[in-house]
Amino acid sequence: MTVHHLNQLLLVCSLVLLVAVAAVRISSRSGLPSLLVYLGIGIAMGQDGIGGIQFDNAGLTQVIGYAALVVILAEGGLGTKWGEIRPALPAASTLALAGVAVSVGVTAAGAHYLTGLEWRQALIIGAVVSSTDAAAVFSVLRRIPLPARVTGTLEAESGFNDAPVVILVVAFSTAGPVDHWYVLLGEIALELAIGAAIGLAVGWLGAWGLRHVALPASGLYPIAVMAIAVMAYAAGALAHGSGFLGVYLAAMVLGNAKLPHWPATRGFADGLGWIAQIGMFVLLGLLVTPHELGDDIVPALVIGLVLTMVARPLSVVLCLLPFRVPWQEQTLMSWAGLRGAVPIILATIPMVEGVEASRRIFNIVFVLVVVYTLVQGPTLPWLARKLHLGRGAEAAADLGIESAPLERLRGHLLSVVIPEGSRMHGVEINELRLPPGAAVTLVVRAGESFVPLPTTVLQRGDELLVVATDPVRDAAERRLLAVGRGGKLAGWLGTNDTEDNHR
């Protein structure tokens, strides 16, 4: 590649990114996951579109897709609140393991008996489409006010179920006889255990290091956090464990560790996540050949119908039976098993392995994902309202709190933003009841700053600068969050600092 070629590539990439960014507004208004827009951009650039680009490198697509998925899982883990996901872990783990097994079996049987696919091809498709997509789930669910148990279960499931599905797809795609089911179960359990152990260890060590080492520039913290998360994936994969589970768990540990300059880190990770999604979906759109999809539309619709109306609801009902989940939540979880880029990426594995009819498998998966994402994504908010799950889930918005360490002073400077809906609105400074060693030193309101009095009344949109010594830093943040959720009476009406810290 010459400098001239680099200039052309940069021009095309920048234009694609700008179009993709503009298209996000359209997708957010319509309720469609943005992946459809990005896939459309890739198709438009491909050989059947206006771009006329010839691209059929499944191996490169798989490698870039894996790298993008690592970034997406890291971003999702960083945004996962431990307080919400902890009660949902047993149910989410069951869905990610037993639920996948049920979904693979039912979908593969439907693909074999209803569309005439051979058993190996049917099992590959069943495994490929049984993984809910982290990017689709994160982007759609975080715009819908749902109960914390539902959101936590679906997000954790999407973060966990990539690992067993990848193992199954590779096993079914490898030449030679497929291992006995108990051998596959043993391999899945071992890889998940290795990946989980490495992910938790790397995340804990990384969080400990970042909290005890003051970096010379705030911009280094986001880079360090993402590097730690990616390290968890690489270490897990090299140790023959599940790197995908490792990166998600490491990112979740980091995301709940109250690291310095956290809003900047979240913004950086969010931007990387968008770039990963755009690049991955556009590349997948380039790989598909639209004029070859005609013969595979009907099989894709049939298999998708089996997956959506039989396999997914059956797996949800069976897996959640021990947890006594209300039928309304089970119904929503059954419909919210969104598929996205992950199944399409996994469909490149049989292409790389040279499985017979692998191109047809890819086309079926592509059509299935596009059609059923068009159906499921926009209807989720409507279904949530019909099931009365949207009500009561709208809680007061959490405060935006950023922490910067004051190394020489042995303290921390907390920047607190009071959002719309926060119950801190109307609270006086002295009613915050911050612990000794913490004080509000400055208030920024409507672009003007002033030193507050004890009787200063806080308002929505205010930014507070709170100085806290090391011993009371965590207690001060817990108290601020408690007042933001429970108002001035937090601690007397059941909204105490400890409870809020574990939500």
KOLSE-431085 format. One line per 3 residues: their letters; for each residue x, y, z of C-alpha. Coordinates in pm, 1 decimal, always signed. Each point is the difference from the previous one (the first is absolute). Layout:
N
A) X Y Z ~ ...
This chain:
503
MTV) +0.0 +0.0 +0.0 ~ +130.2 +341.4 -99.4 ~ -68.9 +334.7 +163.3
HHL) -244.5 +75.3 -283.1 ~ -191.8 -319.6 +75.2 ~ +3.4 +91.1 +369.3
NQL) -149.9 +340.1 -80.2 ~ -279.1 -162.2 -200.0 ~ -66.9 -251.0 +276.7
LLV) -14.8 +271.4 +266.1 ~ -242.4 +202.3 -212.1 ~ -232.5 -297.1 -49.7
CSL) +17.3 -102.8 +366.5 ~ -70.4 +350.8 +125.8 ~ -299.0 +34.3 -232.6
VLL) -135.5 -338.0 +111.6 ~ +39.0 +98.5 +366.0 ~ -178.8 +331.8 -54.5
VAV) -288.4 -167.6 -182.7 ~ -20.1 -263.7 +273.0 ~ -3.0 +263.4 +275.6
AAV) -278.4 +188.8 -175.9 ~ -194.4 -323.9 -45.5 ~ +3.7 -65.9 +375.4
RIS) -254.9 +278.2 +45.0 ~ -233.1 -171.8 -245.5 ~ +38.0 -338.5 +167.7
SRS) -50.8 +144.9 +349.7 ~ -325.7 +166.6 -102.8 ~ -134.9 -310.0 -172.2
GLP) +110.2 -241.1 +273.7 ~ +200.9 -208.5 -247.2 ~ +338.9 -126.8 +113.3
SLL) +266.4 +196.3 -182.2 ~ +151.2 -320.4 -136.9 ~ -257.8 -3.1 -279.5
VYL) +107.1 +344.4 -115.4 ~ +365.8 -97.3 +3.0 ~ -68.4 -324.3 -184.0
GIG) -185.8 +205.1 -259.9 ~ +301.5 +226.8 -42.9 ~ +221.2 -303.9 -56.1
IAM) -243.0 -150.4 -252.7 ~ -22.2 +332.3 -184.3 ~ +379.0 +6.8 -26.2
GQD) +18.7 -363.9 -113.4 ~ +0.5 -162.9 -339.0 ~ -377.5 +24.0 -42.6
GIG) -12.1 +359.0 +123.2 ~ +115.2 +338.1 -124.3 ~ +353.6 -54.3 +132.2
GIQ) +67.4 -314.6 -199.8 ~ +264.7 -119.6 +248.1 ~ +90.3 -367.3 -44.8
FDN) +58.2 -155.3 +342.8 ~ -23.6 -367.9 +93.4 ~ +269.9 -48.1 +264.2
AGL) -184.4 -193.0 +271.3 ~ +320.0 -55.4 +200.0 ~ +75.7 +371.7 +27.7
TQV) -362.6 +69.6 +88.0 ~ +15.1 -257.8 +278.3 ~ +321.2 +145.1 +146.2
IGY) -126.8 +359.7 -8.6 ~ -336.3 -115.3 +133.0 ~ +165.0 -170.5 +296.8
AAL) +202.4 +313.9 +76.1 ~ -311.1 +217.9 -23.2 ~ -194.6 -237.0 +222.0
VVI) +272.2 +25.0 +264.8 ~ -38.8 +379.5 +4.2 ~ -381.8 -23.4 +7.0
LAE) +2.8 -245.5 +289.7 ~ +248.9 +219.7 +185.6 ~ -222.8 +305.3 -46.2
GGL) -304.2 -197.4 +109.1 ~ +176.6 -133.6 +307.9 ~ +116.5 +346.5 +100.7
GTK) -360.7 +121.3 -9.6 ~ -144.0 -295.3 +192.5 ~ -96.1 +88.5 +356.8
WGE) +87.2 -272.6 +245.7 ~ -295.1 +88.9 +220.8 ~ -241.1 -73.3 -285.1
IRP) +171.3 -307.6 -139.2 ~ +81.4 -178.3 +327.8 ~ -356.2 -119.0 +75.6
ALP) -35.7 -109.7 -364.2 ~ +321.8 -203.7 -21.8 ~ -151.3 -345.1 +72.3
AAS) -278.1 +47.3 -254.8 ~ +232.8 +154.3 -259.1 ~ +256.7 -278.6 +40.0
TLA) -270.3 -263.8 -41.7 ~ -128.1 +169.2 -315.5 ~ +353.3 +31.0 -137.8
LAG) +72.3 -371.4 +48.5 ~ -311.8 -216.2 +21.8 ~ -197.7 +250.4 -205.1
VAV) +252.7 -16.6 -281.3 ~ -16.3 -380.2 +1.1 ~ -380.0 +1.8 -27.6
SVG) +6.7 +265.2 -270.9 ~ +264.3 -183.3 -205.5 ~ -187.6 -329.3 +15.8
VTA) -343.1 +137.9 -88.4 ~ +126.9 +231.2 -274.7 ~ +219.0 -269.4 -155.6
AGA) -292.2 -245.0 -1.9 ~ -217.8 +259.5 -169.4 ~ +268.8 +79.7 -256.8
HYL) +49.1 -370.4 -79.7 ~ -361.3 -114.3 -20.8 ~ -162.3 +315.6 -140.3
TGL) +263.7 +120.1 -249.2 ~ +182.9 -322.5 -83.8 ~ +345.8 +107.2 +119.1
EWR) +246.3 -273.4 +95.2 ~ +48.7 -51.0 +371.9 ~ +346.3 +158.7 +11.2
QAL) -121.3 +309.6 -182.8 ~ -312.8 +12.8 +215.0 ~ +204.2 -24.6 +320.3
IIG) +233.7 +274.8 -117.0 ~ -292.4 +232.3 -71.9 ~ -164.0 -93.0 +330.0
AVV) +318.9 +84.3 +190.0 ~ +70.9 +317.1 -197.3 ~ -341.1 +159.9 +57.9
SST) -35.0 -110.9 +363.7 ~ +227.2 +279.1 +125.3 ~ -169.0 +326.5 +87.3
DAA) +203.0 +293.9 -123.7 ~ +162.7 +224.1 +260.4 ~ +6.8 +308.1 -224.6
AVF) -368.1 -30.7 -93.3 ~ -109.2 -71.1 +357.2 ~ +204.2 +283.8 +152.1
SVL) -111.8 +256.7 -261.0 ~ -372.4 -85.4 +18.0 ~ -57.2 -84.9 +366.5
RRI) +179.5 +303.2 +140.6 ~ -255.7 +223.4 -172.2 ~ -296.0 -182.8 +158.7
PLP) -90.0 +53.2 +369.0 ~ -30.6 -361.4 +114.8 ~ +22.9 -161.7 +343.6
ARV) +359.0 -51.3 +107.7 ~ -42.4 -379.6 +15.9 ~ -106.3 -19.0 -365.0
TGT) +273.0 +229.9 -126.8 ~ +266.0 -164.4 +215.5 ~ -98.0 -350.6 -111.1
LEA) -2.7 +83.6 -371.4 ~ +325.4 +197.5 +10.3 ~ +182.7 -267.0 +198.8
ESG) -134.2 -273.8 -227.0 ~ +122.7 +181.9 -310.9 ~ +340.7 +44.7 +159.7
FND) +26.1 -364.2 +111.8 ~ -148.5 -203.8 -283.9 ~ +253.5 +88.2 -269.4
APV) +254.3 -233.9 +158.0 ~ -191.2 -330.7 -13.4 ~ -142.3 +82.1 -342.1
VIL) +345.3 +62.9 -149.6 ~ +117.9 -336.9 +133.3 ~ -302.4 -176.3 -151.3
VVA) +33.7 +168.7 -339.6 ~ +371.3 -85.5 -22.0 ~ -72.2 -361.2 +104.5
FST) -276.1 -42.4 -257.7 ~ +208.1 +167.5 -273.3 ~ +317.4 -200.8 +51.2
AGP) +60.8 -284.8 -242.4 ~ -55.9 -345.4 +143.2 ~ -253.5 -140.3 +245.2
VDH) -147.9 +230.7 +261.5 ~ +95.7 -79.7 +359.7 ~ -252.7 -167.8 +223.5
WYV) -229.9 +241.2 +181.7 ~ +162.9 -62.9 +338.5 ~ +344.0 +80.8 -148.1
LLG) -133.8 +327.9 -136.9 ~ -155.0 +80.1 +336.8 ~ +332.8 -64.0 +170.4
EIA) +185.5 +222.3 -247.8 ~ -253.7 +278.7 +41.6 ~ +14.7 -19.0 +380.2
LEL) +381.9 +1.8 +2.0 ~ +31.7 +291.7 -242.3 ~ -259.7 +202.9 +188.1
AIG) +173.1 -65.8 +332.4 ~ +341.0 +102.9 -136.5 ~ -140.8 +310.4 -167.1
AAI) -195.2 +104.6 +308.7 ~ +297.1 -46.7 +232.3 ~ +235.3 +197.8 -224.1
GLA) -255.7 +273.0 -65.0 ~ -76.0 +54.7 +368.3 ~ +368.3 -9.7 +95.3
VGW) +108.4 +243.4 -272.1 ~ -289.7 +233.2 +75.8 ~ +68.1 +4.7 +374.5
LGA) +374.3 +52.4 -40.6 ~ -55.9 +270.7 -260.4 ~ -250.2 +184.7 +217.9
WGL) +230.3 -21.5 +300.6 ~ +289.0 +137.5 -201.4 ~ -196.1 +288.7 -149.6
RHV) -133.3 +103.0 +339.5 ~ +343.7 +1.5 +161.7 ~ +213.9 +144.9 -278.8
ALP) -54.6 +362.9 -97.7 ~ +57.9 +34.3 -376.0 ~ +146.3 +331.7 -122.1
ASG) -289.9 +73.0 -240.4 ~ -372.7 -70.1 +27.4 ~ -8.9 -120.2 -361.5
LYP) +215.6 -298.7 +93.2 ~ -268.3 -153.6 +221.7 ~ -241.5 -91.4 -284.7
IAV) +287.3 -151.2 -199.6 ~ +115.1 -204.1 +299.5 ~ -351.6 -128.2 +71.7
MAI) -56.6 -119.0 -357.2 ~ +347.4 -153.8 -11.5 ~ -72.6 -197.6 +317.5
AVM) -330.1 -125.7 -141.0 ~ +160.1 -108.0 -328.3 ~ +280.7 -166.0 +195.9
AYA) -260.5 -211.9 +178.4 ~ -130.0 -122.3 -335.5 ~ +345.9 -78.9 -136.4
AGA) +117.4 -172.0 +318.8 ~ -315.9 -208.1 +18.6 ~ +16.8 -103.9 -364.5
LAH) +370.6 -89.7 +18.0 ~ -68.5 -209.3 +310.2 ~ -258.0 -197.2 -202.8
GSG) -283.2 +162.0 +192.4 ~ -286.7 +223.2 -104.7 ~ +151.0 +335.6 -85.0
FLG) -345.2 +149.0 -62.2 ~ -115.2 -82.7 +352.0 ~ +332.2 +124.3 +135.0
VYL) -24.6 +343.5 -161.8 ~ -362.5 +46.8 +110.0 ~ +70.9 -90.8 +362.8
AAM) +319.0 +205.9 +14.6 ~ -182.9 +302.3 -141.5 ~ -285.1 -49.3 +246.6
VLG) +245.1 -4.7 +292.0 ~ +166.8 +316.5 -129.0 ~ -335.5 +167.1 -60.7
NAK) -106.6 -46.3 +360.8 ~ +332.1 +90.6 +163.7 ~ -53.1 +378.5 +28.2
LPH) +309.8 +83.1 -202.5 ~ +131.2 +355.1 -42.2 ~ -130.0 +204.0 -295.6
WPA) -277.4 -250.2 -57.2 ~ -231.4 +210.1 -224.5 ~ +291.5 +60.1 -236.4
TRG) +72.9 -372.8 -6.1 ~ -363.0 -84.5 -74.7 ~ -9.2 +256.1 -279.7
FAD) +318.8 -138.8 -151.1 ~ -126.4 -358.5 +19.4 ~ -336.2 +100.8 -143.7
GLG) +172.8 +162.5 -297.5 ~ +215.0 -307.4 -60.5 ~ -309.6 -216.3 +22.3
WIA) -174.0 +204.1 -269.5 ~ +304.2 -20.1 -227.1 ~ +17.3 -377.2 +52.0
QIG) -368.7 -41.0 -81.9 ~ +19.4 +216.8 -310.1 ~ +311.9 -168.6 -136.3
MFV) -125.1 -351.1 +74.3 ~ -346.7 +46.0 -150.1 ~ +123.6 +181.7 -309.1
LLG) +250.5 -280.0 -63.4 ~ -272.1 -262.6 +42.4 ~ -215.8 +193.4 -245.2
LLV) +285.7 -5.2 -249.2 ~ +40.3 -376.2 +38.7 ~ -359.7 -81.6 -86.9
TPH) -108.2 -30.6 -364.3 ~ -365.7 +113.8 -21.1 ~ -81.1 -164.6 -334.1
ELG) +85.7 -340.1 +154.3 ~ -250.3 +34.0 +283.7 ~ -318.0 -77.2 -194.6
DDI) +0.8 -377.5 +46.1 ~ +80.2 +26.6 +369.6 ~ -272.8 +242.6 +107.5
VPA) -269.9 -261.9 +63.1 ~ +228.8 -236.1 +199.4 ~ +122.2 +297.0 +203.4
LVI) -355.6 +107.7 +80.7 ~ -97.1 -355.3 +99.5 ~ +305.3 -50.2 +221.7
GLV) -44.9 +346.1 +149.4 ~ -363.0 -77.1 +78.0 ~ +101.8 -320.7 +179.9
LTM) +269.5 +188.5 +191.4 ~ -216.9 +297.0 +96.4 ~ -332.8 -169.0 +71.2
VAR) +109.8 -342.4 +129.5 ~ +369.5 -34.2 +92.6 ~ +50.8 +329.5 +181.7
PLS) -327.9 -4.4 +200.4 ~ +53.0 -366.0 +92.1 ~ +355.4 +65.0 +121.4
VVL) -115.5 +301.5 +204.3 ~ -290.5 -186.8 +161.7 ~ +207.1 -308.0 +86.7
CLL) +303.3 +193.6 +126.8 ~ -193.5 +254.0 +207.2 ~ -240.2 -251.9 +153.4
PFR) +208.8 -42.4 +320.1 ~ +23.3 +378.6 +46.9 ~ -376.3 +70.1 +4.1
VPW) +24.2 +283.9 -248.6 ~ -342.0 +156.2 -79.3 ~ -146.9 -99.2 -335.6
QEQ) +8.7 +361.6 -120.6 ~ +377.7 +14.1 +44.2 ~ +40.4 -342.4 -161.5
TLM) -200.9 +118.3 -300.0 ~ +214.3 +308.9 -43.5 ~ +323.6 -197.5 +40.0
SWA) -122.1 -246.5 -261.7 ~ -60.1 +281.1 -248.7 ~ +316.2 +190.3 +96.3
GLR) +243.2 -270.8 -111.6 ~ +144.8 +233.8 -260.2 ~ +239.7 -126.3 -264.0
GAV) +251.3 +226.3 -166.6 ~ +356.1 -1.9 -122.3 ~ +114.1 -290.9 +218.4
PII) -197.3 -267.4 -191.0 ~ +117.5 +143.6 -332.6 ~ +361.7 -2.4 +118.5
LAT) -36.1 -356.0 +126.2 ~ -143.4 -96.7 -338.5 ~ +341.8 +78.1 -151.1
IPM) +158.9 -282.6 +203.2 ~ -138.9 -282.0 -221.8 ~ +103.2 +206.5 -305.3
VEG) +358.1 +16.4 +125.8 ~ -6.4 -371.2 +91.8 ~ -128.4 -93.3 -346.4
VEA) -325.9 -161.6 +115.0 ~ -225.0 -113.9 -282.5 ~ -272.2 +256.2 -86.1
SRR) +162.4 +249.5 +237.7 ~ -93.3 +290.0 -228.2 ~ -363.4 -102.2 +26.0
IFN) +30.2 -15.3 +378.8 ~ +137.0 +354.9 -0.6 ~ -281.8 +125.2 -224.7
IVF) -270.7 -164.0 +213.0 ~ +142.0 +149.3 +318.1 ~ +32.2 +343.6 -160.3
VLV) -362.1 +6.2 -119.6 ~ -124.6 -135.6 +334.0 ~ +183.2 +265.3 +200.0
VVY) -113.7 +289.3 -218.9 ~ -366.9 -103.6 -20.5 ~ -51.9 -85.6 +364.3
TLV) +195.1 +302.2 +123.0 ~ -239.7 +212.5 -206.2 ~ -288.8 -173.0 +175.8
QGP) +127.0 -28.8 +356.6 ~ +195.4 +322.0 +56.7 ~ -274.9 +259.5 -63.0
TLP) -270.0 -206.3 +175.3 ~ +183.9 -44.7 +330.6 ~ -112.7 +334.2 +152.9
WLA) -360.0 -71.1 -106.7 ~ +9.8 -348.3 +152.4 ~ +149.3 +133.9 +322.7
RKL) -286.7 +248.8 +31.4 ~ -261.7 -267.0 -73.9 ~ +148.6 -223.2 +267.6
HLG) +10.3 +297.6 +241.6 ~ +374.3 -41.0 +46.2 ~ +95.3 +354.0 -93.2
RGA) -183.5 +153.8 +291.9 ~ +173.7 +31.2 +331.1 ~ +336.2 -62.5 -161.8
EAA) +66.1 +367.6 -50.6 ~ +207.9 +93.7 +301.7 ~ +169.3 +322.9 +82.6
ADL) +298.5 +51.5 -222.3 ~ +334.0 -78.3 +160.1 ~ +240.0 +282.2 +57.9
GIE) +298.0 +30.8 -229.7 ~ +299.5 -18.0 +232.2 ~ +357.9 +33.5 -121.1
SAP) +292.3 -50.6 +234.4 ~ +347.4 +145.3 -38.4 ~ +268.0 -99.3 +253.8
LER) +184.0 +276.8 +190.0 ~ +314.0 -199.1 +68.2 ~ +195.9 +250.9 +208.4
LRG) -302.7 +101.4 +205.6 ~ -105.3 -360.1 +62.6 ~ -346.6 +77.0 -124.1
HLL) -236.5 -6.4 -296.7 ~ -184.9 +265.1 -195.3 ~ -348.9 -121.7 -94.2
SVV) -179.9 +172.2 -286.0 ~ -374.0 -58.9 +42.6 ~ -259.6 +84.4 -265.8
IPE) -367.6 +11.6 +107.1 ~ -207.0 -141.3 -290.1 ~ -368.2 +38.3 -81.7
GSR) -212.5 -214.6 +227.9 ~ +251.6 +0.7 +285.0 ~ -151.0 +42.0 +346.3
MHG) +295.7 +212.6 +101.2 ~ -188.0 +289.5 -160.5 ~ -124.4 +225.7 +278.3
VEI) +238.1 -137.6 +263.3 ~ +209.8 +245.4 +202.3 ~ +374.8 -50.7 +34.4
NEL) -23.1 -72.3 +372.5 ~ -274.4 -257.4 -67.1 ~ +245.7 -213.1 -198.0
RLP) +147.7 -110.7 +333.9 ~ +335.7 -87.8 -151.6 ~ +240.4 -185.9 +231.1
PGA) +264.8 +201.6 +187.8 ~ +294.1 +50.7 -233.2 ~ -217.8 +76.4 -304.2
AVT) -139.7 +337.0 -102.9 ~ -160.7 +173.0 -299.9 ~ +251.8 +267.7 -95.7
LVV) -145.6 +140.3 -323.7 ~ -327.4 +2.8 -194.7 ~ -17.0 +70.6 -373.9
RAG) -345.7 +117.8 -112.5 ~ -92.5 +132.3 -344.5 ~ +365.2 +55.4 -85.6
ESF) +79.7 +193.7 +319.4 ~ +183.1 -136.8 +301.4 ~ -35.4 +97.5 +365.4
VPL) +93.3 -126.0 +345.1 ~ -320.7 -136.0 +157.2 ~ -137.7 +78.2 +342.4
PTT) -139.9 -276.0 +223.3 ~ -350.0 +121.9 -97.0 ~ +64.5 +4.9 -377.7
VLQ) -278.1 -195.2 -176.8 ~ +121.5 -232.9 -272.5 ~ -168.8 -10.5 -340.7
RGD) -14.7 -228.4 -302.3 ~ +297.1 +58.0 -226.7 ~ +228.3 +115.2 +280.7
ELL) +354.9 -130.5 +6.6 ~ +153.8 -41.2 +343.6 ~ +365.3 -27.9 +89.0
VVA) +36.0 -211.9 +313.6 ~ +334.5 -44.2 +173.9 ~ +33.0 -317.8 +207.4
TDP) +289.4 -152.7 +187.7 ~ +109.9 -353.6 -86.9 ~ -171.1 -173.0 +297.3
VRD) -344.3 +148.9 -73.7 ~ +9.4 +12.9 -380.1 ~ -219.3 -308.9 -51.2
AAE) -238.0 +98.9 +280.3 ~ -43.4 +346.9 -151.7 ~ -83.6 -147.0 -340.9
RRL) -247.5 -245.3 +152.8 ~ -169.6 +284.9 +184.8 ~ -25.6 +213.8 -313.1
LAV) -153.1 -288.2 -195.6 ~ -243.4 -70.4 +284.0 ~ -123.1 +361.2 +8.4
GRG) -24.2 +3.3 -379.6 ~ -235.6 -298.7 +15.5 ~ -182.2 +54.8 +329.0
GKL) +13.9 +375.1 +60.4 ~ +86.5 +178.7 +322.0 ~ -161.7 -274.6 +210.5
AGW) +219.4 -275.8 -142.9 ~ +109.4 -218.0 +290.5 ~ -317.8 +58.6 +198.4
LGT) -252.9 -135.8 -250.2 ~ +175.5 -321.4 -97.8 ~ +241.2 +148.5 -252.8
NDT) +321.7 -27.7 +193.5 ~ +352.0 +33.4 -128.7 ~ +86.4 -367.9 +26.0
EDN) -303.7 -115.9 -192.9 ~ +60.2 +249.0 -277.6 ~ +357.5 -111.5 -35.1
HR) -112.2 -355.7 -76.3 ~ -282.4 +69.1 -240.3
